[in-house]
Amino acid sequence: MEKKTARRQIRKLLSIDAISGCAIGGAAWVALLAARGFSTVEIGLLESIFHITSMTCEIPSGVIADMFGRRKTMVASRVMVIISSLLMIISKDFFTIAIAIAVNALSYNLSSGTREALAYDSLKEAGLESEYDKFASNDLMIYQIFSSAGTLMAGVALLLGYKRANMVDAVIGAITVLIALTLSEVHTSLQNVTSVSERFKKIIGDSATFIKGNRKARLIIIFNSMIGAVDILILFFLQAKLLAVGLSKLWLGPALFIMGIGAALGAKVTEIIPEKRFHRIGIISAIGVSVAFATMFTGNCYIMIIGGFIGAFADNFVQVRADILLNTMIPSEQRATLMSVNSFAFSVIMIVLSPLFGMMFA
């Protein structure tokens, strides 16, 4: 792949993330369902369906990307967004919405790992691996900024109603499909294996061998997942805690946006700070998330917002560096699969820690 083509590929991947962040129906899906009369129990079950689907399909989606191509998988991911949005529009009952939620989770799975693999191997083909650091930093920063902006637009989604809000998401999905169709496929030695069953066996076997034989990679995946899960749960429970300690509902959106900006800065600062030693970055991030956890018990909404900002900063500070380091260690043929293992570990830890945090902050 030529350098010009590789850099154009990176810009397209970043634009897909930016445009996807404008999906207001997805950002406000809980509020939209509540406005339709669904109970908190039903909404909680739908959230569980999302995570169960995500955990179940995470590694298989990475295998699909490595077997059949990252470009095709990215296109499929974007198509799933359209299908999920249309199902939400026509939904009349819990069952249809559950299918829409599961399809939406699958869209995340298909892009998770695939996006990173497509970016890294595109740059690698062009001899530009050193530019992946910048991509990883910018990609997470863009995601945080646009998803935070989407949270601020929750009120707009409610004014539009669930049908129009999800139609906006469907249009956004269609735009990203068109961009994904213009992506260039990367080539690996796995594509020389013509048999699908042989490709599958090779991916699974080589991936298992890599994880089993690489202690450093295992530790990075576990540590990064633990930091990420604790921070996400802190930010999740802050939504309820901030209101309980006196923050006005009017200011909840801006408060969450501030924390989102902290996450965006954490992603970007890794590009500026020259520190490359993962254990030092890990220590800094662990301290930051610990500070965020401690502020949850202060009862002061302003200190808690600052804590949330610090925790979000620390989480993305280590996440970008873990992403970069793992990509330098992982073989191209199993890149999407093994990056999906990283996301799978996060989901498992989330499931274990969620009830513990629920009891802690009940």
Number of C-alpha atoms within 10 A of each C-alpha: 16 13 15 9 15 25 18 15 22 22 14 18 22 21 18 23 19 20 18 22 23 21 28 28 30 26 22 22 20 18 18 24 18 13 13 12 9 15 12 12 9 14 18 12 14 21 15 16 17 20 19 17 17 24 23 14 19 28 24 18 26 28 27 19 27 28 24 14 19 28 21 18 24 28 21 18 27 28 20 24 29 26 17 27 30 17 19 25 19 11 16 11 10 14 11 16 20 23 18 24 25 22 24 23 24 25 25 19 26 31 26 24 29 29 22 24 27 30 26 27 25 27 25 19 16 15 14 16 17 12 15 22 19 16 24 24 26 21 25 21 25 20 24 26 20 22 24 24 22 23 24 20 18 22 16 15 26 19 11 15 15 24 18 16 26 27 19 21 26 24 15 22 25 16 16 26 21 14 18 24 14 12 21 17 15 21 17 15 8 18 16 9 13 9 9 12 11 13 20 17 11 17 23 17 12 16 21 12 11 18 15 11 11 12 11 11 20 18 11 22 22 15 19 26 24 21 24 24 23 23 25 18 16 24 25 14 16 22 16 14 21 22 14 12 14 11 17 11 12 8 12 18 18 15 23 22 22 19 23 26 20 26 27 26 23 27 31 25 17 23 18 10 8 8 11 11 10 14 11 12 18 22 12 16 26 22 14 23 24 18 18 26 20 12 19 22 12 12 14 15 20 15 16 26 22 18 25 32 26 23 32 31 27 31 29 29 27 28 28 27 25 22 21 21 17 20 21 13 13 20 16 22 23 25 28 32 28 30 24 27 22 24 20 21 20 21 21 16 17 19 15 11 15 16 11 11 15 11 8 8 14 9
